[in-house]
Amino acid sequence: ENNLAILKIALEIEQINFKYQDAKTNLHSEIAATSAQLDALVEIIKLHKENINIAAEQATAENKRFNLSYGDISLVIQARDQELAAKLQYIQSLVTFKKTYQAILSMCDKFLPISN
């Protein structure tokens, strides 16, 4: 009867170890995927920053054309609108980056107690 109790405890310990390793593997995978998402977001943020610069240049050019009586006010408004839209996309990307970064920090906090 003692041998049976010992075997039962050994089996429970084995099951706990399996669950522990499984949780550890899943967390590693989640962190890796989220890290890759952060890398992609960095590139997207760079593109949005470039779009802001291009849109600002276009808006300035349209404004100059208008001031020289060669342009149309609707083109100035449209160019400024595009600049503001580019800035909005940039800000939205920054917010997404921050949320994703916070998520990875949260995952790392979960991982710390089981990182043996």
SVG drawing of the C-alpha trace seen along z (x, -y; Angstrom):
<svg xmlns="http://www.w3.org/2000/svg" viewBox="-12 -85 28 87">
<polyline fill="none" stroke="black" stroke-width="0.4" points="0.0,0.0 2.9,-2.4 4.3,-1.6 1.0,-2.5 0.8,-5.8 4.4,-6.6 3.6,-5.8 0.5,-8.0 2.5,-10.9 5.2,-10.3 2.6,-10.4 1.1,-13.6 4.5,-15.2 5.1,-14.1 1.8,-15.6 2.6,-18.9 6.0,-19.0 4.4,-18.4 1.9,-21.2 4.8,-23.5 6.8,-22.7 3.8,-23.2 2.9,-26.5 6.6,-27.6 6.6,-26.6 3.4,-28.4 4.6,-31.5 7.9,-31.5 5.9,-31.2 3.6,-34.0 6.5,-36.3 8.3,-35.4 5.2,-36.2 4.5,-39.5 8.2,-40.5 7.9,-39.9 4.7,-42.1 6.7,-44.8 9.4,-44.6 6.8,-45.0 5.2,-47.9 8.5,-49.7 8.7,-49.5 5.1,-50.7 5.8,-53.6 8.9,-54.6 6.7,-54.5 4.0,-56.6 6.7,-59.1 7.9,-59.3 4.3,-59.7 3.9,-62.7 7.0,-64.3 5.9,-63.7 2.3,-65.0 3.8,-68.1 6.0,-68.8 3.0,-68.5 0.8,-70.7 3.6,-73.4 3.9,-73.2 0.2,-73.5 0.1,-76.4 2.9,-78.2 1.1,-77.6 -2.0,-79.0 -0.2,-82.1 1.3,-82.6 -2.2,-82.4 -1.4,-79.2 -3.3,-76.8 -6.7,-76.1 -7.8,-76.4 -9.4,-73.0 -6.0,-71.4 -4.5,-73.2 -7.3,-71.9 -6.9,-68.4 -3.1,-68.4 -3.5,-69.6 -6.2,-66.9 -3.7,-64.2 -1.1,-65.6 -3.4,-65.3 -4.5,-61.8 -0.8,-60.8 -0.3,-62.2 -3.4,-60.3 -2.1,-57.0 1.3,-57.6 -0.4,-58.3 -2.6,-55.2 0.5,-53.1 2.3,-54.5 -0.7,-53.6 -0.8,-50.0 3.0,-49.8 2.5,-50.8 -0.3,-48.3 1.7,-45.5 4.8,-46.5 2.7,-46.5 1.4,-43.0 4.9,-41.7 5.9,-43.1 2.9,-41.4 3.9,-38.1 7.4,-38.5 6.0,-39.1 4.1,-35.9 7.3,-34.1 9.5,-35.3 8.2,-32.9 8.6,-29.9 11.8,-30.8 14.0,-28.1"/>
</svg>
